[in-house]
Amino acid sequence: MKITNGKILILTGLMHSLFGILPIAYGKQFNRFSKSFFFKISNGLSEFPLLNGQMNHETFSAFWFFYFGLIIISLGVLIRSIEKQNLQLPLSFIWSYLIVTSIGVYMVPFSGMTIFMLPHAIFMLLTHKKTK
């Protein structure tokens, strides 16, 4: 089985979403979400600090771990379909991915962005074939 950029992103997204629901991470918060059928898991803008709200950081993190994983999976499916057609990913996408990942690495150095996404972005850049 050939490892492709799409498969790498799908796997990364799956790990990210699983981290959001597993008991070793945010399982407690995710279980609380399920009790409301995943409806209104926060008070939205009324929790925003500029509006004198108090944000529940654990709830926020649990949601974003799960949700961002789904976004990464979607991106991986898109890239996999491009790769299946033997098309090349646009260099502008690869540079954008590297820049966004680098900002994440700078802001949260010890994270999955540093361990998984930065090496993947560099790999994508180094393996991009130049066309005439």
C-alpha positions as a printed NumPy array, in Angstrom:
array([[  0.   ,   0.   ,   0.   ],
       [  1.418,   3.334,  -1.089],
       [  1.506,   6.101,   1.503],
       [  0.127,   9.304,  -0.002],
       [ -0.373,  12.838,   1.298],
       [ -4.127,  12.303,   1.381],
       [ -3.795,   9.153,   3.49 ],
       [ -1.377,  10.901,   5.855],
       [ -3.878,  13.714,   6.427],
       [ -6.795,  11.312,   6.859],
       [ -4.815,   9.382,   9.472],
       [ -3.776,  12.614,  11.208],
       [ -7.407,  13.765,  11.286],
       [ -8.56 ,  10.436,  12.698],
       [ -5.949,  10.612,  15.472],
       [ -6.931,  14.221,  16.198],
       [-10.639,  13.411,  16.43 ],
       [ -9.999,  10.313,  18.533],
       [ -7.951,  12.389,  20.966],
       [-11.014,  14.587,  21.381],
       [-13.245,  11.669,  22.425],
       [-10.953,   9.2  ,  24.212],
       [-11.132,   8.986,  28.016],
       [ -7.382,   9.727,  28.31 ],
       [ -7.961,  13.162,  26.8  ],
       [-11.348,  14.871,  26.499],
       [-13.676,  11.898,  26.846],
       [-15.368,  13.372,  29.912],
       [-16.284,  16.565,  28.066],
       [-17.336,  14.677,  24.947],
       [-19.573,  12.451,  27.056],
       [-21.177,  15.611,  28.476],
       [-21.794,  16.824,  24.894],
       [-23.623,  13.595,  24.09 ],
       [-26.079,  14.155,  26.948],
       [-27.381,  17.225,  25.121],
       [-27.277,  15.366,  21.782],
       [-24.333,  17.617,  20.822],
       [-26.603,  20.659,  20.794],
       [-25.473,  23.932,  22.35 ],
       [-22.284,  22.641,  23.928],
       [-21.336,  26.191,  24.944],
       [-22.988,  29.548,  25.445],
       [-21.278,  30.937,  22.353],
       [-20.428,  34.632,  22.322],
       [-21.667,  35.135,  25.877],
       [-18.537,  33.196,  26.947],
       [-16.309,  35.549,  24.956],
       [-13.859,  37.365,  27.298],
       [-14.337,  40.744,  25.56 ],
       [-18.01 ,  40.547,  26.5  ],
       [-17.093,  39.826,  30.131],
       [-17.774,  36.137,  29.648],
       [-15.898,  33.202,  31.105],
       [-14.821,  30.565,  28.594],
       [-14.776,  26.907,  29.544],
       [-11.397,  25.972,  28.077],
       [-11.843,  22.221,  28.479],
       [-15.126,  22.262,  26.571],
       [-13.603,  24.509,  23.914],
       [-10.568,  22.224,  23.528],
       [-12.651,  19.054,  23.391],
       [-14.847,  20.501,  20.65 ],
       [-11.948,  21.799,  18.577],
       [ -9.913,  18.599,  18.883],
       [-12.822,  16.629,  17.484],
       [-13.985,  19.203,  14.94 ],
       [-10.536,  20.121,  13.569],
       [ -9.889,  16.397,  13.115],
       [-12.962,  16.21 ,  10.879],
       [-11.679,  19.177,   8.867],
       [ -8.282,  17.494,   8.421],
       [-10.027,  14.269,   7.313],
       [-12.034,  16.244,   4.733],
       [ -8.869,  17.877,   3.445],
       [ -7.207,  14.46 ,   3.24 ],
       [-10.121,  13.035,   1.238],
       [ -9.867,  15.96 ,  -1.201],
       [ -6.106,  15.549,  -1.603],
       [ -6.469,  11.777,  -1.983],
       [ -8.949,  12.267,  -4.836],
       [ -6.479,  14.624,  -6.548],
       [ -3.69 ,  12.069,  -6.111],
       [ -5.867,   9.198,  -7.412],
       [ -6.312,  11.14 , -10.648],
       [ -2.495,  11.371, -10.881],
       [ -2.731,  15.132, -10.612],
       [ -0.228,  17.222,  -8.754],
       [ -1.079,  19.332,  -5.728],
       [ -0.665,  23.038,  -6.471],
       [  2.548,  24.48 ,  -5.092],
       [  0.509,  27.387,  -3.682],
       [ -1.455,  24.905,  -1.537],
       [  1.745,  23.264,  -0.278],
       [  3.271,  26.641,   0.67 ],
       [  0.024,  27.686,   2.381],
       [ -0.06 ,  24.418,   4.317],
       [  3.581,  24.9  ,   5.36 ],
       [  2.993,  28.509,   6.468],
       [ -0.154,  27.697,   8.477],
       [  1.598,  24.714,  10.054],
       [  4.68 ,  26.811,  10.873],
       [  2.527,  29.407,  12.629],
       [  0.94 ,  26.605,  14.681],
       [  4.386,  25.2  ,  15.528],
       [  5.565,  28.636,  16.645],
       [  2.504,  29.186,  18.824],
       [  2.334,  25.668,  20.315],
       [  5.808,  24.116,  19.906],
       [  5.126,  20.795,  21.63 ],
       [  2.119,  19.652,  19.66 ],
       [  0.968,  17.442,  16.844],
       [  1.739,  20.259,  14.421],
       [  5.434,  19.933,  15.275],
       [  5.479,  16.137,  15.42 ],
       [  3.216,  15.277,  12.47 ],
       [  2.18 ,  18.214,  10.314],
       [  5.472,  20.126,   9.951],
       [  7.419,  17.075,   8.718],
       [  4.513,  16.279,   6.401],
       [  4.455,  19.823,   4.986],
       [  8.217,  19.704,   4.383],
       [  7.843,  16.269,   2.771],
       [  5.134,  17.655,   0.46 ],
       [  7.377,  20.536,  -0.558],
       [ 10.443,  18.35 ,  -1.16 ],
       [  8.555,  15.753,  -3.199],
       [  6.639,  18.262,  -5.343],
       [  7.586,  17.685,  -8.958],
       [  8.223,  20.804, -10.967],
       [  6.386,  20.967, -14.269],
       [  7.486,  22.943, -17.309]])
